[in-house]
Amino acid sequence: MARIASGFVHHKKVTAALRRVKKQFPKDVISIDYRLGKNWDGEPTMFFDIVLSEEARRPPYTNLGRLASRLSLALSAEVRPDEFGLGYYPHYFSQAEYDARKEEIPA
């Protein structure tokens, strides 16, 4: 359980909620992970790292905006970061982008 300024975040509950969101988008989402941090204004924030399938990222990109909107709504409804007193930001990646990002962040 992570301690943040406004309370506790239950990792198991968040992980279960992320699994439920992923199941709603079986062809489009490879994985969803989260991390806690502060936004540009110093407020406690939950950052979601969402790896999209290559199929979801193919042109025409008109569906990508709708997918991002639907994913954002699903994350808000299932994870409910506002109940933890957190803002949230979804970040979307290809598998290659996500792997490169993980290599850049020290463990």
C-alpha positions in Angstrom: 0.0 0.0 0.0 1.5 3.3 -1.0 1.2 6.3 1.2 0.5 9.7 -0.4 -0.3 13.1 0.9 -4.0 12.6 1.0 -4.2 8.9 2.1 -3.4 5.4 0.9 -3.5 3.8 -2.5 -4.3 0.1 -2.4 -2.0 -1.5 -5.0 -4.1 -4.7 -5.2 -7.3 -2.8 -5.8 -5.7 -0.6 -8.4 -4.1 -3.6 -10.2 -7.5 -5.4 -10.2 -9.2 -2.3 -11.7 -6.5 -2.0 -14.4 -7.1 -5.6 -15.3 -10.8 -4.9 -15.7 -10.1 -1.9 -17.9 -7.7 -3.9 -20.1 -10.4 -6.6 -20.6 -12.7 -3.9 -22.0 -10.2 -3.3 -24.8 -8.7 -6.8 -25.7 -7.6 -5.9 -29.3 -6.3 -2.4 -28.5 -4.5 -2.6 -25.1 -1.4 -4.7 -24.5 -0.8 -3.5 -20.9 -1.6 -0.8 -18.4 0.6 0.1 -15.5 0.6 3.0 -13.1 2.9 5.0 -11.0 2.5 7.7 -8.4 4.1 11.0 -8.5 3.5 14.7 -8.7 2.3 16.7 -11.6 3.8 19.9 -12.9 2.1 21.8 -10.1 3.3 19.5 -7.4 -0.1 17.8 -6.8 -0.2 14.1 -6.1 -1.0 12.3 -9.4 -1.5 8.8 -10.7 0.2 8.3 -14.1 -1.1 5.5 -16.3 1.2 4.0 -18.9 -0.9 2.4 -21.5 0.7 0.2 -24.2 -1.4 0.1 -27.3 -1.3 -2.7 -29.9 0.1 -2.0 -33.4 -3.4 -2.5 -34.8 -4.8 0.3 -32.6 -2.0 2.6 -33.7 -2.4 2.1 -37.5 -3.8 4.8 -39.8 -6.4 6.1 -40.1 -5.8 7.6 -36.7 -9.4 8.8 -36.3 -10.1 5.8 -34.1 -7.1 6.6 -31.8 -8.8 9.7 -30.3 -12.0 7.8 -29.6 -10.0 5.0 -28.1 -8.0 7.4 -25.8 -11.3 9.0 -24.7 -12.9 5.7 -23.9 -9.8 4.5 -22.1 -9.7 7.7 -20.0 -13.3 7.3 -19.0 -12.8 3.6 -18.1 -9.8 4.4 -16.0 -11.6 7.1 -14.1 -14.6 4.8 -13.5 -12.7 1.7 -12.5 -9.7 3.0 -10.7 -11.3 6.2 -9.3 -8.1 8.1 -8.6 -10.2 11.1 -7.3 -11.2 8.9 -4.3 -7.5 8.8 -3.4 -7.3 12.6 -3.8 -5.3 12.2 -7.0 -5.3 13.6 -10.4 -4.5 11.3 -13.2 -2.8 11.4 -16.6 -2.9 8.6 -19.2 0.2 8.2 -21.3 -0.1 6.1 -24.5 2.9 4.2 -26.0 3.7 1.6 -28.6 5.5 -1.5 -27.2 8.9 -0.2 -28.5 8.3 3.3 -27.0 7.4 1.8 -23.6 10.4 -0.6 -23.6 12.8 2.3 -24.4 11.2 4.5 -21.7 11.6 1.7 -19.1 15.3 1.5 -20.0 15.7 5.3 -19.4 14.1 5.3 -15.9 16.5 4.1 -13.2 15.2 1.2 -11.1 
